[in-house]
Amino acid sequence: MTVQTPRPATASEPPASAAPRRRAPRTLRGSRDPRKIIFIAVAAILVWQIAIPLAILLWGSVSDSRPGAGDFFSVTSFTLDNFARAVEGGRTTDVLINTTIFATGTTALAFVLGTYLAWVVERTNTPFRAFITIMMILRLILPGILTTISWIFLASPRVGTLNHWAMDIFGLSEPPLNIYSMAGMIWVEAMDILPLVFLLMGAALRSMDPSLEEASLVSGKGLLRTTSRITLPLILPAILATIILVLIRGIETFETPALIGIPAQKFTFVVEIWRQTSTTPTDFGLAAVYAVLILAFCSCLLWLYNRMTRHADMFAVISGKAFRPRRTDLGGMRWVTCGASMVIIMFSLGLPMIILLWASFYPPYRGFQPITMDAVPLLSWDNYREVLDNDLVQRAFVNSTFLGLTSATVTVLLITVVAWITVKTKIRGRKWLDHLAFAPIAIPAITMGVAFLWLYLTLPIPVYGTIWILLLLYIARFTAVAMRIMSASMTQVNDELHEAAEVAGASWLRSFRTVTMPLLRPGMLAAWIFVLVHAYRELSASLIVYSHGNEPIGVAIFDIWENGSYGLLSAFGILVVLALVFFSIVARVVSGRYGVKDE
């Protein structure tokens, strides 16, 4: 009997028992892997949009040549004279003090009121919590310049409706309120930032496991001590993030310091930058110095936040065990908290909208009249008829619609790819890409505007004086928040689906387009509507780079205000608010139609 011995397998012939080798996906083989090419492309876009403008701005602050001059990049133009002129005469010290008081006061007031509303909605049984949330979201849509103008109509010493009522009711000889003061500036800006604090703190309170609070209460600690010793330390990262974001917002805001601060002689850095670049004689070097100073300060704030929260595990508030945030039963006090919340909403949203609506019906070119019964017969639709025929208004709506839709679409598509690289790949340098995309969160809007102004005045690219510079500016401005939204959405998508498509032979582009992007629709819609709404609201950066014929809505409202057409301005503002509400509702409907649903 002959025994057959198996022939040993050779290198070119696998054993019969070996499992067939899985073919590597086409997108991962050899030189056809597109990931590094995509990484290089998006990195180049972000460097051009963010890093290069800031680099030219930094050089401009130490150059004695104007942007666009032949010797601008010459080493011989290096000088520190711009910084020396900034500190001469003590003006920079006064501006620094005003900016510090304004930003810190705004932050303190907005944080207290916004956190109170967030606590009422998320952690108590106060009635009408859903109504409070809706009102805060609507308040977030209202452009800041309209808020400022509304409060001028309400609390101006000369024509303020609240002053008029107070003097009539109490027989006062002088108006009790003066909006043209530092206190007035802080109040108006706090009312504008309030919804941001509400949303940020509400999210933190909503996601916190209440077991530690319950243990503290069971052990005999009161509600006040539990809140101060347990709740607040656990949400410390959210508190720090909110405070720093609001501080940056207070430093970079333009509307309130310009419309209220200039008449009150309370100048901030943002106003000084605008004056040095928009009034004759211009001083680009001094404007660059002011822009660099506030950029450095905001960057330090962001670094401080990262430093204080570097041990993230110390603040973990969500465990693997299911939970529902505990609501405190306030008993009869729930009606007190409800009443206080309604008062805050009335000051933040109700009064500004009422006075804006009143002014929109007051006859055009007759200034502003406080709300009185004697003025009711004068009301008409004339402002709305005129605003629809106004060339500036028509251009502004067209420009802002184009800028909003285009910048939202381009930003979301770009950042979706960036988020995929930083979250789903192991490419070296992806963390730097994440930091670069998030960097604009620490760059004040007017600093970004000055940086783009210097960039396109210096380089021979025919963008300055066109609407395209505004589009590029908006894309750079809104990458940070879009990046956080898309990164959070990307982490929820399992890698197996994309890998399965690649194994089936789909290219990277096809699998990304047909598998990954449909799963990211809710996050993409959220980022898209955020960019769209804020593109309509944008003012301070646009004021630096816009040109005649390319005015967005914020610039158009500012121009109409300076011309004194208050009725036309108010009608325009009401139409802008209605347009933003319409876009938000459409986005919400689309999100509900195409978002991920539970079965």
Buried (B, 14 or more C-beta within 10 A) or exposed (E): EEEEEEEEEEEEEEEEEEEEEEEEBBBBEEEEBBBBEBBEEBBEBBEEBBEBBBBBBBBBBBBBBBBBBEEBEEEEBEBEEBBEBBEEEEEBEEBBEBBBBBBBBBBBBBBEBBBBBBBBBBBBEBEBBEBBBEBBBBBBBBBBBBBBBBBBBBBBBEBBBBBBBBBEEEEEEEBEBBBBBBEBBBBBBBBBBBBBBBBBBBBBBEBBBBEBBEEBBEEEBEEEEBBEBBBEEBBBBBBBBBBBBBBBBBBBBBBBBBBBBBEBEBBBBBBBBBBBBEEEEEBBBBBBBBBBBBBEBBBEBBEEBEEEBEEEEEBEBEEEEEEEEBEBEBEEEBEEBBEBBBEBBEBBBBBBBBBBBBBBBBBBEEEBBBBEEEBEEEBEEBBBEBBEEBEBBEBBBEBBBBBBBBBBBBBBEBBBBBBBBBBBEEBEBBEEBBEBBBBBBBBBBBBBBBBBBBBBBBEEEEBBBBBBBBBBBBBBBBBBBBBBBBBEBBEEBEEEEBBBBBBEEBBBEEBBEEBBBEBBBBBBBBBBBBBBBBBBBBBBBBBBBBEEEBBBBBBBBBBBBEEEBBBBBBBBBBBBBEBBBEBBEEBBEBBEEEEEEEE
